[in-house]
Amino acid sequence: MVVEIDKQSGFCFGVQNAVEIAEKALLRGEKIFSLGPIVHNDKEVERLSTLGLASIDHDEFRKLKNCKVLIRAHGEPPETYITAEKNNITIIEATCPIVKRLQSKIKETWLKTKEGNGQVVIFGKPGHAEVVGLLGQINNEGILVSGPDDFQKVDITRPVYLFAQTTMSVKEYRNFTDILRFKMEENGISDPDMNLIINKTICGQVSNREPHLKAFARKHDTIIFVSGRESSNGKILFSVCKNINPDTHFVSSPEEIDKSWFKGKKSVGICGATSTPKWLIENIRDIISNI
Ligand code: SF4
């Protein structure tokens, strides 16, 4: 049985950067906290906690004073930085630069819409840390949409400035923009593209993986998709593989591997999300190879 790891799977640039920043601080012997799990992968969080990285939630953060707190790749709203300053907390900045740029762009657009009649609409997952950070840039005055039915939240007679959370599905974002354009046409707006400003903000580290994973999933009898269950990018990329190859299995740890999946199979492909560490994928490869 051939067992192949997808070369593009593993941490994206933003997550890799955040993990390296944390590791360097821990190796210097610094006591640091991560505001929220540093990555949506329990195994990697466990590994870093053995090095001394403690995860805290926002309630715990507000009670802390005189310490160091790492902001993970998803970014944070401005209130977090204000609290840190008040409580003498040193921020270790690990927000992904792509998310930082998106935060600035959304804020800049929102300030412009205040002078006109426009509205900022964010296509993202309610409650997701990145979305909380994006909405925070604009005083929570943006409209959050997460699926086709949410077009009703948008006033299609006013200009719409549309942005997507970086890890959303390209296909679902396109569907949503098509619905808005269709509704505008239905309402007699002769040139919807003047009224609907679509910002292509899904990260290339996510969107480029979709076509690549489709080809990878097609190539193998069985696909093992490795990801934390909380990873939204993991859910999207898993369904990309599953749609192409129904014999795709989602696992978040080596213990979930079931020997019966490989009976009579000639080739197995192993891939994962942008939050899946390479060492975990390799670990799973070794277990499957032994089977
Ligand atoms: S998916 Fe893209 S935007 Fe999000 S953390 Fe990774 S590199 Fe940054």
Boltz pocket constraint, residues with backbone or C-beta under 6 A from the ligand:
constraints:
  - pocket:
      binder: B
      contacts: [[A, 12], [A, 13], [A, 14], [A, 15], [A, 73], [A, 74], [A, 96], [A, 97], [A, 98], [A, 99], [A, 166], [A, 167], [A, 203], [A, 204], [A, 205], [A, 206], [A, 274]]
      max_distance: 6.0
